[in-house]
Amino acid sequence: MTQSIPVVHIALIDSDRETLSAIEEMLRPYGDRLNVCLSSTSFNSSLESLQKLAPKVVILGVSDLGQGIEQVKAIHNSSPWSTIFVTSIEKNSDWILGMMRAGAIEYLLKPIEKAELFEALQKASKLWIGTNVEEVKKKGKVVTVYNPIGGMGTTTIAVNLAAVLAKGDDKIALVDLNLFSGDVATFLDIMPRYTLTSVTSNLSRLDANFLMSVMTQHSSGVYLLSEPLELDETIGITPEQIEKMLEFLKGVFSYVIVDTGGLMFGANEAVFRSSNMILYNTVMNLPALKTAKRYLAAFDKRGVQRDKIRILVNRFLSKADIRVQDAERLLDRKVFLTIPNEYGDVNDSINKGVPVVNLYPRSTMSKAVVSLAELVKQQMA
């Protein structure tokens, strides 16, 4: 028996009749699947109709930022089951973020391109069909790659570990929690439309559809949630928000790779509590190892289980003055794995925005990261 394809009801609201006509024309050939249940130039008269029609998608034309934010909020309150797309001529990050925070999940520039509209609809339809987080029974794992002071190649490890894991059947999220100096998006050469604050400021309406709409998928298969665009946006992010967000991500993704640094309080404390494994990333020199010793002691004092933390030595040189055994003796911990020093390959990958494991899959570093991914999966099973 053939399963019927559900019809997606779409409401169009825009004071510009020309835009309404253009969208209707784009959707008309697909009337058996995409039904325009409302097309109106009046927002106020449309709001009451939305409650009765219960459209899956509302496409709202906006010409004023403040008014648009209020209209998006009104639609969300009146018809919380609807996915909201905003259309506007304004190509401005303040507008995009404002609409996002109000409750929209897509921002399309006028004149609307058919390909962009259908890409947005297709993305949303996939989420409606198969990513209701309430149906997810198996929780994913959070793996945090951490060094407090930076400069140790922590982001390189996080990006490449995520890229390797994404080559399998697993669904991988990569979260940049370096709130004041994150650069994962730069390493992947992508410009995310939405960022971490798009999630933390919308926790009350967080669901799988919304979450996936604000994450950017890289060509490697990794889904990125990047650091805030503006430093001021980080001030309002709380540990409770981070913890709730990570818990939700675990319900959607097989692995959540977190790249973070800085001191061990605030958001980082929430990250460490939520993590199934913490890869403490360091290099083999005396200052870095002394710092590692201090921070490992701090983990102990904060009650973070020792078996949750793994020591990862990056930029490893086999003929260095300090040997692995020396580091283990100083830290009173076993080294989990060493990642060879391949500065040229890493620098190349950053400049090209492609993970080393994809750009140079046969390099010694790539092989080491593959081994790291296998170890992570084995120990997280």
NUTI-445376 format. One record per residue: x, y, z of N, C-alpha, C in turn. Coordinates in pm, whole numbers, plus 32768, in hexadecimal, padded with zeros to 4 digits. Layout:
NUTI-445376
  n.x  n.y  n.z ca.x ca.y ca.z  c.x  c.y  c.z
    X    Y    Z    X    Y    Z    X    Y    Z
...
This chain:
NUTI-445376
  n.x  n.y  n.z ca.x ca.y ca.z  c.x  c.y  c.z
 8054 7F87 8000 8000 8000 8000 8057 807D 8000
 8040 80D7 7FA5 8090 8151 7F9A 8064 81B6 8002
 80C6 81ED 804A 80A8 8251 80B1 8095 82D9 8071
 8027 831B 8091 800B 839E 8057 8069 8407 808E
 808C 8467 803C 80E4 84D4 8064 8092 8541 80A7
 80B1 8567 8123 8061 85CD 8167 806E 8654 8122
 8000 869E 8122 8000 8723 80E7 8031 8788 814E
 808D 87DF 8124 80C2 8848 817B 8074 88C8 815D
 802D 88F9 81C1 7FDD 8974 81B0 8034 89EE 81D0
 8031 8A4E 8176 8088 8AC3 8180 8035 8B42 817E
 8053 8B9B 81DE 8010 8C1D 81E4 8072 8C8A 81B8
 8044 8CE3 8160 8097 8D50 812E 805E 8DD5 815F
 80B4 8E24 81A1 808A 8EA7 81D3 80F2 8F0E 81A9
 80C9 8F6D 8158 8127 8FD3 8128 80D8 9048 80F1
 80FD 90C0 8117 80B7 9137 80E4 80D4 914C 8050
 813C 910B 801F 8162 9116 7F92 811C 90A9 7F40
 80B6 90CE 7EF7 8069 9070 7EA8 80BF 902A 7E3E
 8121 906F 7E0B 8177 9035 7DA3 81C5 8FBD 7DDB
 81F6 8FCB 7E56 823F 8F5C 7E95 81E1 8EE6 7EAC
 8168 8F02 7EDB 8107 8E97 7EF0 80EE 8E4A 7E6F
 80DB 8E93 7E04 80BF 8E54 7D82 8134 8E00 7D55
 81AF 8E32 7D6C 8227 8DE9 7D42 8233 8D65 7D8D
 8219 8D67 7E0F 8223 8CEC 7E5E 81B6 8C89 7E35
 813D 8CBE 7E21 80CF 8C68 7DF7 80F0 8C23 7D72
 812D 8C6E 7D18 8152 8C36 7C96 81BB 8BC8 7CA6
 821A 8BDC 7D00 8281 8B76 7D18 8245 8AF5 7D50
 81DF 8B03 7DA5 81A7 8A90 7DE9 8139 8A4A 7D9A
 80FE 8A90 7D37 8088 8A5C 7CF0 809E 89D2 7CB1
 8111 89B6 7C73 8123 8931 7C36 8126 88BF 7C9A
 8134 88E1 7D18 8141 887A 7D80 80C8 887C 7DDD
 8056 88A5 7DA7 7FDE 88B5 7DF6 7FAF 8837 7E3C
 7FD6 87C1 7E07 7FAC 8745 7E48 7FF9 872B 7ECA
 806A 8774 7EDC 80BB 8762 7F55 80CB 87E3 7FA4
 80C9 8855 7F60 80DD 88D7 7FA0 8062 892D 7F85
 800C 8937 7FE8 7F8D 897D 7FD7 7F92 8A07 8017
 7F7B 8A70 7FC8 7F73 8AF8 7FFD 7EE7 8B0A 8037
 7EE0 8B02 80BC 7E5D 8B0A 80FF 7E35 8B99 8120
 7E95 8BF6 8119 7E79 8C83 8135 7EDD 8CDA 80E9
 7EAB 8D41 80AA 7F01 8DA3 8067 7EC4 8E2C 8081
 7F09 8E7B 80D4 7ECB 8EF7 8103 7F30 8F69 810B
 7EFF 8FE1 80EF 7F52 9059 80FE 7F3C 909B 8186
 7EE2 9065 81D6 7EC2 909F 8259 7EEE 9042 82C9
 7F4B 9071 831B 7F7B 901C 8389 7F0F 9008 83F3
 7ECE 9073 841C 7E6D 906B 8489 7DFB 900B 8469
 7DC7 9011 83F1 7D59 8FB7 83CC 7D89 8F27 83BE
 7E0A 8F14 839F 7E41 8E8D 838C 7E56 8E45 8410
 7E74 8E8E 847A 7E99 8E51 84F8 7E2B 8DF5 852D
 7DAF 8E22 8526 7D3F 8DD0 8556 7D2E 8D55 84FD
 7D44 8D65 847C 7D35 8CF5 841F 7D9D 8C87 8439
 7E13 8CAF 8466 7E7D 8C4C 847E 7E54 8BE6 84E7
 7E0B 8C12 854F 7DDE 8BB7 85B7 7D82 8B4C 857F
 7D2E 8B71 851F 7CCE 8B13 84E5 7D10 8AB9 847C
 7D69 8AF3 842B 7DA5 8AA9 83BB 7E17 8A4E 83E6
 7E5C 8A72 8452 7ECE 8A24 8486 7F32 8A00 8418
 7F68 8A64 83CF 7FC6 8A45 8364 804A 8A0F 8399
 8089 89BB 834A 810C 8986 8372 8177 89F2 8364
 8166 8A49 8300 81C7 8AB4 82E5 817F 8B39 82D7
 81B8 8BA0 8314 8189 8C29 82FD 81FD 8C76 82C1
 81E9 8CAF 824A 824F 8D00 8208 8225 8D92 8216
 8271 8DDC 8266 824D 8E65 828C 82AB 8ECA 824B
 8272 8F2A 8203 82C1 8F98 81CC 82D4 9006 8233
 834F 9034 8244 836E 9099 82AA 83B6 910F 826B
 8389 9188 828C 83CA 9200 8257 83FA 925D 82C6
 83D7 923D 8342 8401 928E 83B5 8431 922E 8423
 84A8 9245 8457 84E5 91E8 84B6 8490 91D6 8534
 8472 9243 8578 8426 923B 85F4 839D 91FB 85E1
 8358 9229 8579 82D3 91F3 855E 82DC 915F 8539
 8343 913C 84EB 8355 90B1 84C2 836C 9055 8538
 83BD 9081 8598 83D8 9031 860F 8356 9017 865B
 8304 9080 866B 8285 9071 86B1 8225 9015 8665
 8229 901C 85E0 81D1 8FC7 8591 81FA 8F34 859A
 827B 8F1A 8596 82AB 8E90 85A4 8284 8E57 862B
 8296 8EA7 8694 826E 8E7B 871B 81D8 8E5F 8721
 818B 8EB5 86E1 80F9 8EA4 86E2 80D1 8E23 869B
 8111 8E07 862B 80F3 8D8B 85E2 8119 8D12 8638
 818D 8D1A 8677 81BB 8CAA 86CA 815B 8C91 873E
 8127 8CFC 877A 80CA 8CED 87E9 8041 8CBC 87BA
 8018 8CEC 8746 7F94 8CC9 8712 7F93 8C3E 86D2
 8002 8C1A 8691 8009 8B9B 8647 8091 8B58 8662
 80A7 8B27 86DD 812B 8AF3 8703 8157 8A78 86B5
 80FB 8A36 8671 811C 89C0 8621 8153 89E6 8598
 814D 8A66 8575 8179 8A92 84F0 820E 8AB2 84EC
 824E 8A8E 847D 82D8 8AB5 8461 82D4 8B3B 8419
 8323 8B9B 8448 831B 8C23 8411 8395 8C42 83BB
 837B 8C68 833D 83E2 8C9D 82E5 83CB 8D33 82D9
 8434 8D82 82E1 842B 8E13 82CC 846A 8E35 8246
 842A 8E90 81FC 8464 8EC2 8180 8474 8F59 818B
 84E1 8F8C 8154 84FD 901C 815F 8565 9043 80F7
 856A 90C5 80DB 85D3 90F7 8081 8652 9119 80CF
 8649 9117 8156 86BA 9140 81AA 871D 90CE 81BE
 8797 90E2 818D 8802 9080 81A3 8858 90B4 8215
 8829 909E 828F 8866 90DB 8305 8864 9076 8377
 88D8 9062 83B7 88E2 8FFD 8421 8888 901F 8497
 8874 90A1 84B4 881B 90C7 8522 878B 909B 8506
 8763 90A9 848A 86DD 907C 8464 86D2 8FE4 8472
 8734 8F9E 843E 8731 8F0C 8442 872A 8EDA 84D2
 8783 8F0E 8528 8785 8EE3 85B3 8705 8F0A 85FB
 86D2 8F80 85DD 8657 8FAC 861C 85E2 8F51 85FB
 85D5 8F2C 857D 8568 8ED3 8554 857A 8E48 858E
 85F8 8E1D 8594 8617 8D99 85CA 85EF 8D90 865D
 8615 8DF6 86A7 85F6 8DF6 8735 8560 8E01 874F
 851A 8E40 86F3 848A 8E4E 8703 8442 8DCA 86EA
 847E 8D71 8699 8440 8CF0 8681 8442 8CBE 85F2
 847A 8D0D 8593 8483 8CDE 8508 84F7 8C7B 84FC
 84ED 8C1F 849A 855C 8BC0 8487 85A1 8BD2 83FF
 8564 8C22 83A6 85A4 8C3D 8324 8596 8CD1 8304
 85FC 8D07 82C1 85FB 8D94 8298 8622 8D95 8204
 85C0 8DB4 81AE 85D5 8DB0 811D 85D3 8E3E 80E5
 8635 8E5A 8092 863F 8EDF 8056 85E3 8EED 7FDD
 85A6 8F63 7FD2 8557 8F85 7F5C 85B2 8FC2 7EF1
 8594 8FAD 7E72 852C 8F55 7E3F 854E 8EC3 7E5C
 84EB 8E76 7E81 8500 8DEC 7EAE 8527 8D93 7E38
 8593 8D49 7E4C 85BF 8CE8 7DE8 8577 8C64 7E01
 8546 8C28 7D97 84FC 8BAB 7DA6 8552 8B3F 7DE7
 85D1 8B38 7DC0 8629 8AD1 7DF7 8639 8AE1 7E8E
 8646 8B5E 7EBC 8657 8B76 7F4C 85D7 8B55 7F99
 8565 8B78 7F60 84E7 8B5A 7FA2 84D4 8AC4 7FB0
 84EE 8A7A 7F45 84D9 89EA 7F4B 8543 89A4 7F9F
 85BA 89DD 7FA5 861F 89A5 7FFE 85F2 89B2 808F
 85BA 8A25 80B1 8588 8A3B 8139 8514 89DD 8158
 84B9 89CC 80F9 8448 8973 810D 8474 88E1 8119
 84D5 88BD 80C6 8506 8833 80C9 854A 8815 814F
 859B 8873 817D 85DE 885F 81FE 8578 8851 826E
 8515 88A6 826B 84AE 88A0 82D3 845D 881F 82CA
 843E 87F2 8252 83EC 877A 8242 8434 86FE 8275
 84B7 86F8 8262 8503 8687 8296 84FC 8683 832E
 8500 86F8 8369 84FA 86FE 83FB 846F 86D8 842E
 8404 8702 83E8 837D 86DF 8413 836A 8648 8411
 83A6 8608 83AC 838F 8579 8399 83DA 8524 83FF
 8458 854D 841D 84A6 84EA 8466 84FA 8516 84DA
 84E9 858D 850F 8545 85B2 857A 84FE 85E6 85F7
 848B 85AD 8616 8449 85D3 8693 8499 859D 8707
 84D2 85F7 8754 852D 85CC 87BD 84E8 8577 8827
 8465 8583 8834 841E 8533 8896 8423 849F 8872
 843C 8482 87F1 8441 83F8 87C6 84CD 83BD 87D2
 852F 8410 87F0 85B9 83E0 87F8 85CD 839E 8880
 85EF 831F 887E 8600 82D5 88FA 8692 82CF 8925
 86EB 82C1 88C6 8778 82B2 88E6 87BA 833B 88EE
 87FA 8356 895E 883D 83D6 8971 88C7 83D4 8931
 88EA 8444 88F0 896F 8451 88B8 89D6 846C 8925
 8A52 8479 88FC 8AC1 848F 8958 8B01 8517 893E
 8B27 8559 89AB 8B6C 85DA 89A1 8C00 85C4 89BB
 8C53 85E9 8959 8CE4 85E1 8965 8D1B 866E 895D
 8D59 869C 89C9 8D8E 8724 89CF 8E25 8723 89BD
 8E54 8778 8962 8EE5 878A 894D 8F09 880F 898E
 8F65 8809 89EF 8F7B 887D 8A44 900E 8898 8A5F
 9031 8918 8A5D 90AE 894A 8A96 9092 89D8 8AC6
 90BD 89FB 8B3F 9094 8A7D 8B78 90CF 8AF7 8B34
 914A 8AEB 8AFF 918D 8B65 8AD0 9193 8B73 8A39
 9171 8B0C 89EF 9173 8B15 895E 91FE 8B06 8924
 9205 8B06 88A1 9286 8AF9 885D 92BB 8A6C 8858
 9269 8A0A 887C 9296 897F 8880 925C 892B 880D
 9213 896C 87B4 91D5 8923 8746 9154 88DD 876D
 9113 8911 87D5 9097 88D3 8806 9029 88D6 879C
 9019 8947 875A 8FB3 8951 86F1 8FD0 88F2 867E
 904F 88E3 865B 9075 8886 85F2 904B 87F8 8615
 9062 87D1 8693 903A 874B 86BE 8FA3 873B 86B9
 8F5A 879D 86ED 8EC7 8795 86F1 8E8D 878B 8665
 8EBC 87E0 860A 8E88 87E2 8581 8EA4 875D 853B
 8F1C 872B 8547 8F40 86B0 8500 8F01 8634 853E
 8EF4 8632 85C2 8EAE 85C3 8602 8E1D 85BD 85D3
 8DDC 8630 85CF 8D51 8635 85A0 8D47 8606 850F
 8DA6 8631 84BB 8DA4 860D 842D 8DB5 8576 841A
 8E0A 8538 846A 8E1D 84A6 845F 8D9E 845D 848A
 8D65 8486 84FB 8CEC 8446 852B 8C79 8454 84C8
 8C76 84C5 8481 8C0A 84DF 8421 8C15 8487 83A5
 8C88 8447 8390 8C98 83EE 831C 8C4A 836D 832B
 8C27 834C 83A6 8BD8 82D4 83BE 8B44 82F1 83B2
 8AF4 829E 83F2 8A63 82B0 83ED 8A30 830F 8459
 8A8B 833E 84AC 8A62 8390 851D 8A44 8420 84F3
 89E9 845D 853D 89C6 84E9 8529 8A17 853A 858D
 8A6B 8597 855C 8ACE 85DA 85B0 8AB3 866F 85B9
 8AB3 86A1 8635 8AAB 8731 864E 8B32 8762 867F
 8B59 87D8 8654 8BD4 8819 8681 8BAC 88A1 86B9
 8BC7 88B5 873A 8B9C 892E 877F 8C15 897F 87AA
 8C1C 89FC 8780 8C8A 8A55 87A5 8C62 8AA2 8823
 8C9B 8A79 8895 8C7D 8ABD 8913 8CF2 8B12 8944
 8D4D 8B32 88EA 8DAE 8B9B 8906 8D64 8C20 88F2
 8D1D 8C4A 8958 8CBC 8CB6 8948 8CFA 8D3A 891D
 8D76 8D53 8944 8DB2 8DD5 8926 8E1A 8DCF 88B4
 8E42 8D57 888E 8EAA 8D4F 8825 8E9B 8CD3 87CF
 8E1F 8CA7 87BB 8E0A 8C2F 876A 8E29 8C45 86D7
 8E5B 8BDD 8696 8E79 8BEA 8607 8E62 8B69 85BA
 8E0A 8B12 85EB 8DEC 8A97 85A2 8DB5 8AB6 8517
 8D5D 8B1A 850E 8D23 8B3E 848C 8D90 8B67 8429
 8DF7 8BAA 845B 8E67 8BD2 8405 8EB2 8B56 83D5
 8EC8 8AF7 842F 8F0F 8A7D 840A 8EC4 8A30 839E
 8E3F 8A3D 839C 8DEE 89F6 833A 8DC3 8A4D 82C5
 8DEF 8ACC 82C6 8DD4 8B29 8259 8D3F 8B35 823B
 8CF2 8B47 82A5 8C64 8B5D 8292 8C39 8BD7 82E3
 8BCF 8C19 82B4 8B98 8C8E 82F7 8B0B 8C6B 8326
 8AFF 8C3A 83A1 8A7A 8C10 83D2 8A1A 8C86 83D8
 899F 8C6C 83B3 8939 8CD4 83BB 890E 8CE8 844D
 890C 8C7B 8498 88E2 8C7F 8524 8951 8C48 857D
 894E 8C69 85FD 89BA 8C43 8657 8982 8C0D 86DB
 89DD 8BF8 8738 89B9 8BC0 87BA 8949 8C0E 87FF
 894E 8C92 87F7 88E7 8CE2 883A 885E 8CD2 87FA
 885B 8CA5 877E 87D9 8C88 8740 8793 8C17 878A
 87E2 8BBE 87C6 87A9 8B4F 8813 8790 8B79 88A3
 87F5 8BB3 88E5 87E7 8BD3 8973 8779 8C3A 898D
 875E 8C8F 892D 86F5 8CF4 8940 866B 8CC0 891A
 8666 8C43 88EC 85E5 8C08 88C3 85CD 8B81 8905
 8603 8B6C 897D 85F7 8AEA 89BD 8565 8AC4 89D9
 8510 8B27 89EE 8484 8B0A 8A0E 843B 8AC9 8998
 846C 8ADE 891F 842B 8AA3 88AA 8485 8A40 8863
 84EA 8A0E 88AB 854C 89B5 886D 850C 892E 884B
 8517 8908 87CE 84F2 8882 87A3 8551 885B 8732
 8543 87E0 8702 85A1 87AF 869E 859D 8802 861E
 8524 882A 85F5 8517 887B 857C 8564 88FE 8589
 854D 8943 85F9 8590 89C3 860E 8626 89B1 8616
 8651 894C 8661 86E0 8934 8674 8727 891E 85EF
 86F2 88C7 859C 8732 88A8 851D 8730 891F 84BE
 86CC 8975 84CE 86C3 89E9 8475 8730 8A50 8492
 8766 8A52 850D 87CC 8AB6 852E 885A 8A7E 8527
 8866 89FD 8509 88EB 89C2 84FB 8912 89BF 8468
 8992 89D1 844E 89C4 89D5 83C5 8A0D 8953 83A6
 89E3 890E 833E 8A27 8891 831B 8A9C 88AC 82BD
 8B12 887D 82E6 8B8A 8888 8295 8B8D 8816 8230
 8BDD 8827 81C7 8BE6 87C0 815F 8C1B 873B 8196
 8C5F 873E 8209 8C91 86C3 8247 8C20 8673 8287
 8BAA 86AF 8294 8B3A 866E 82D4 8B20 869E 8361
 8B7D 86EA 8398 8B73 871C 8422 8B0E 878F 8428
 8ABD 8791 8491 8A60 87FF 84AA 8A9E 885D 8510
 8AB0 88DA 84E9 8AF6 893B 853E 8A96 899A 8585
 8AB3 89AF 8605 8A74 8A1B 8651 8AE7 8A74 867F
 8AF2 8AEB 8643 8B6A 8B3D 8656 8B5B 8B9F 86CB
 8BCB 8BDC 86EE 8BCF 8C3D 875B 8B80 8CBA 8735
 8B53 8D0B 8797 8B08 8D86 8778 8B58 8DE5 871E
 8B11 8E2D 86C9 8B53 8E8C 866F 8B88 8F05 86BB
 8B3D 8F31 871F 8B63 8FA8 876B 8B8A 8F81 87F9
 8BF6 8FBD 882B 8C24 8F9E 88B3 8BBA 8FBC 891B
 8B6E 9028 8907 8B07 904D 8967 8A9D 8FE0 8977
 8A8A 8F8F 890F 8A24 8F27 8914 8A48 8EB9 8977
 8AC8 8EAC 8998 8AF2 8E40 89F2 8ACB 8E5C 8A83
 8AB4 8EDA 8AA4 8A9B 8F00 8B30 8A20 8EBC 8B68
 89B9 8EB0 8B16 893C 8E77 8B48 8936 8DDF 8B48
 899F 8D9C 8B16 899E 8D09 8B10 89BD 8CD1 8B9A
 8965 8C7C 8BCE 8975 8C46 8C54 899C 8BB3 8C50
 89D9 8B7F 8CBC 89F9 8AF0 8CC2 897C 8A99 8CB2
 890C 8AC7 8CEB 8891 8A7A 8CE0 8864 8A6D 8C4F
 8874 8AD9 8C02 8850 8AD4 8B74 88AA 8A71 8B29
 892B 8A75 8B46 8989 8A1B 8B04 8968 898A 8B24
 894C 896F 8BA2 892D 88E6 8BCC 88AE 88B3 8B88
 8849 8907 8B84 87CC 88DE 8B44 87E0 88C8 8AAE
 882D 8921 8A6F 8846 8914 89E0 888F 8893 89C0
 88F7 8873 8A0E 8945 87F9 89F6 88F0 877C 8A0C
 889B 8781 8A70 8842 870F 8A89 87E6 86FA 8A11
 87B7 8766 89D8 8760 875B 8963 87AD 8726 88EA
 8826 8758 88D7 8879 8729 8867 8893 8693 8870
 88A4 8661 88E9 88BB 85D2 88FD 8844 857F 88D0
 87CF 85BC 88CE 8759 8575 88A1 874A 8572 880B
 8799 85C4 87C5 878E 85CE 8733 8807 8594 86EC
 887E 85A3 8728 88FA 8579 86E7 8939 8501 872E
 8982 84B0 86E1 89C9 843D 871B 8A3E 846C 8770
 8A86 84D0 873D 8AF6 850A 8786 8AEF 85A2 877C
 8B08 85E3 87EC 8B12 8674 87F1 8BA1 8696 8819
 8BED 86CF 87BB 8C78 86F3 87D5 8C7B 8787 87FC
 8CB0 87A2 8873 8CB5 882C 88A5 8D45 885C 88A6
 8D5E 88CD 8868 8DE1 890E 886A 8DDA 8981 88CC
 8E2A 897B 8936 8E24 89E7 8998 8EAC 8A00 89D9
 8EB7 8A73 8A18 8F30 8A9B 8A5E 8F0C 8AFE 8ACA
 8F70 8B3A 8B08 8F56 8B9B 8B71 8F4F 8B5B 8BFA
 8F25 8BAA 8C5B 8F25 8B7E 8CE6 8EB6 8B1A 8D04
 8EC3 8ADB 8D79 8E69 8A6D 8D9C 8DF1 8A9C 8DEE
 8DAB 8B00 8DBE 8D31 8B28 8E03 8CCB 8B57 8D9B
 8C53 8B73 8DC9 8BEB 8BA1 8D6D 8BC3 8B36 8D0A
 8BC1 8B5D 8C8C 8B95 8B02 8C22 8BE9 8A83 8C1D
 8C6C 8A8F 8C35 8CC2 8A19 8C30 8C9E 89B3 8C9B
 8C77 89E0 8D10 8C4D 8981 8D77 8BD4 8931 8D47
 8B78 8974 8D04 8B04 892E 8CCD 8B2E 88CA 8C63
 8B8F 88F2 8C0F 8BC1 8898 8BA7 8BFE 881B 8BE6
 8C52 882D 8C4D 8C94 87BC 8C8B 8C30 875D 8CCD
 8BC9 8795 8D0B 8B61 8742 8D47 8B18 86F0 8CDE
 8B02 872A 8C6A 8AB5 86E9 8C01 8B08 8687 8BAE
 8B8C 868D 8BBA 8BE4 863F 8B64 8BED 85AD 8B90
 8BED 8553 8B2F 8C0A 84C6 8B49 8CA0 84AD 8B48
 8CE8 84FF 8AFC 8D7A 84F4 8AF5 8DB4 8580 8AE1
 8E21 859C 8B29 8E69 861A 8B19 8EF4 85FB 8AE6
 8F14 8629 8A6F 8F9A 8619 8A38 8FEA 8695 8A5E
 903F 8687 8AC4 9094 86F8 8AEB 9109 86F9 8A8A
 9109 875E 8A33 916B 8766 89C7 91E3 87BA 89F2
 925A 8782 89E5 92D3 87CC 8A0B 9343 87AD 89AA
 93B3 87EF 89BD 942A 87D3 896E 949B 87AC 89CD
 9506 8776 8994 9570 873E 89E5 95DF 87A4 8A01
 95BB 880D 8A4C 9624 8865 8A80 9605 8882 8B12
 9668 88AE 8B5B 965B 88B9 8BEC 95ED 891B 8C18
 95E6 8994 8BDF 957A 89EF 8C0A 94EE 89B3 8BF4
 94DA 8975 8B81 9456 893B 8B63 9436 88C9 8BC3
 9498 8877 8BE2 9481 8807 8C3D 9469 8836 8CCC
 94AE 88A0 8CF6 9496 88D7 8D7C 9408 8910 8D86
 93DC 8952 8D1B 9352 8983 8D18 92F0 8910 8D1E
 930E 88A6 8CD3 92B8 8830 8CD4 92AE 87F5 8D60
 931E 87EE 8DA6 931F 87B6 8E2D 92C3 8807 8E8A
 92CB 888C 8E81 9277 88E2 8ED4 91E3 88CF 8EB5
 91C3 88C7 8E34 9136 88BD 8E0F 90FE 8832 8E2A
 9150 87CC 8E1E 9122 8746 8E41 9103 873D 8ED6
 9156 877F 8F28 913B 8785 8FB8 90B9 87CF 8FD2
 90A0 883A 8F85 9024 8886 8F95 8FAA 8831 8F6F
 8FB8 87DE 8F08 8F4B 8781 8EE5 8F2C 8726 8F5C
 8F96 86F3 8F9C 8F83 869C 9010 8F36 86E4 907E
 8F5E 8760 909B 8F1E 87AC 9107 8E8C 87C9 90E8
 8E6C 87D4 9069 8DE1 87F0 9043 8D8F 8771 9034
 8DCA 8701 9052 8D7F 8684 9050 8D69 8647 8FC7
 8DB5 8675 8F63 8DAA 8639 8EDE 8DF3 85B2 8EE1
 8DAC 8548 8EBE 8DE5 84C2 8EC7 8E63 84B7 8E72
 8EC8 8475 8EAC 8F46 8464 8E64 8F34 8414 8DE3
 8EDC 83B0 8DEA 8ECC 835A 8D74 8E82 839F 8D02
 8E53 841B 8D19 8E14 8468 8CAF 8E7C 84B4 8C5C
 8EF2 84CB 8C95 8F58 851F 8C57 8FC2 84CA 8C12
 8FE5 84F0 8B98 9051 84AD 8B4D 90BA 8517 8B28
 9138 84F3 8B38 91A5 854E 8B13 91CB 8536 8A81
 91BC 859D 8A32 91DE 8597 89A3 9256 85F0 898A
 92C1 85B7 8954 933A 8604 8936 933A 8626 88A2
 9331 86A5 8884 932D 86D4 87FA 93B9 8703 87CF
 93CD 870B 874B 944C 873A 8712 94C3 86EA 8749
 94AE 8669 8751 9512 8610 878E 9589 85F9 8732
 9601 8604 876C 967E 85E6 8726 96C3 8575 8771
 96DB 8507 872E 9712 8491 8771 979E 84A8 87A9
 97E7 8509 8771 9870 8521 87A0 987A 859D 87FA
 980B 85C6 8831 980B 863B 888A 9852 8619 890D
 987D 8682 8954 98C5 866E 89D3 986C 862C 8A3C
 97ED 8652 8A3F 9791 8619 8AA1 9749 85A1 8A62
 9755 852F 8AA3 9718 84B5 8A70 968B 84A3 8AAB
 9640 8448 8A6E 95B9 842C 8A9F 95BE 83FD 8B30
 9620 83A8 8B4F 962B 8376 8BD9 9643 83E8 8C3C
 9690 844C 8C12 96AA 84C0 8C69 9629 850C 8C84
 95D9 8520 8C1B 955B 8568 8C29 94FB 851A 8C84
 94F6 8498 8C73 949D 8444 8CC5 94C6 8449 8D58
 9547 844B 8D71 9578 8451 8DFA 9555 84D8 8E39
 9566 8544 8DEE 9548 85C9 8E21 94B2 85DA 8E3E
 9460 85A7 8DE5 93CF 85BB 8DEF 938A 8550 8E43
 93D1 84E6 8E5D 9396 8473 8EA3 931B 843F 8E58
 9325 8442 8DD7 92BB 8410 8D7F 92FC 83CF 8D05
 92B7 836F 8CCC 92E4 8333 8C50 92BE 838E 8BDB
 9314 8395 8B77 92F5 83DD 8AFC 9298 8387 8AA8
 9228 83BF 8A81 91C3 8377 8A34 91F4 835B 89A6
 922B 83C3 8967 9258 83B7 88DC 92B1 842D 88BA
 930C 8418 885C 935E 8487 8829 9338 84A3 8798
 9334 8522 8776 9315 854E 86ED 9394 858C 86B3
 93CC 8554 8647 944A 8585 8610 9445 8617 85E5
 94B6 8657 85E8 94C3 86E2 85BD 94C9 86EA 8524
 9461 871C 84E7 945D 872E 8455 9436 87BF 8439
 948B 881A 845E 946B 88A9 8458 9443 88D4 83CC
 948D 88A7 8368 9471 88D1 82DF 93E6 88A5 82B1
 93C3 8829 82CD 9340 87F5 82A5 92CF 883F 82EE
 92E4 8857 8370 927E 889C 83BF 926A 892B 838E
 92D7 8971 8377 92CF 89FB 8347 9289 8A01 82C0
 92A9 89A1 826A 926A 8998 81E7 91D3 8984 81F4
 91AD 892B 824E 911F 890B 825E 90D0 8982 8294
 910E 89CD 82F0 90CA 8A43 8327 90B6 8AAC 82BA
 911F 8AC5 826C 9116 8B29 8201 90B0 8B03 8196
 909C 8A80 8182 903F 8A52 811B 8FB4 8A34 8153
 8FA9 8A38 81D8 8F27 8A1E 8216 8EFA 898E 8208
 8F59 8932 8204 8F3A 88A3 81F6 8F83 8857 8264
 8F40 8801 82B0 8F85 87B3 8317 8FFA 8764 82DD
 9063 8755 832B 90D9 8709 82FE 90B1 867D 82D2
 9056 863F 831D 9030 85B4 82FF 8FEC 85A7 8278
 8FB5 8615 8245 8F79 8615 81C0 8FDB 8644 8155
 902F 86A4 817B 908D 86DC 811A 9105 8680 8104
 9139 8649 8171 91AE 85EF 8169 9191 8570 81B9
 9139 8519 8185 910F 84A3 81D2 9180 8440 81F0
 91EE 8447 81A6 925C 83E8 81BC 92C9 841F 8218
 92BA 849A 8245 9321 84D3 829C 9322 848A 8322
 9393 8491 8367 939E 844E 83E9 933D 848A 844E
 9324 850C 8442 92C5 8549 849E 9238 8514 8485
 9212 8509 8406 918D 84D7 83E6 917A 844A 841A
 91DF 83F7 840B 91D6 836D 843C 91C8 836B 84D4
 920E 83C7 8517 9205 83CE 85AA 9179 83F9 85D6
 913E 8459 858E 90B8 8487 85B2 9050 8419 8598
 9065 83CA 852F 900E 8357 8517 9016 82F6 858C
 908F 82DF 85BD 90A1 8288 8633 905C 82C4 86AD
 9066 8348 86BB 9024 838D 872A 8F8C 8377 8724
 8F54 8387 86AD 8EC4 8375 869C 8E9B 82E6 86BF
 8EEC 8285 8696 8ECD 81F9 86B4 8ED1 81DF 874A
 8F34 8218 878E 8F3F 8209 881F 8EC7 8249 8866
 8EA2 82C0 8836 8E30 8306 8872 8DB2 82B1 8866
 8D9B 827A 87EF 8D23 8229 87D8 8D25 81AA 882C
 8D9A 816C 8837 8DA7 80F1 8888 8D86 810E 891A
 8DBD 8179 894E 8DAE 8196 89DC 8D28 81D6 89FC
 8CE4 8209 8997 8C60 8243 89AD 8BF0 81DE 8995
 8C14 8167 8963 8BAF 8101 8942 8B69 80D1 89C2
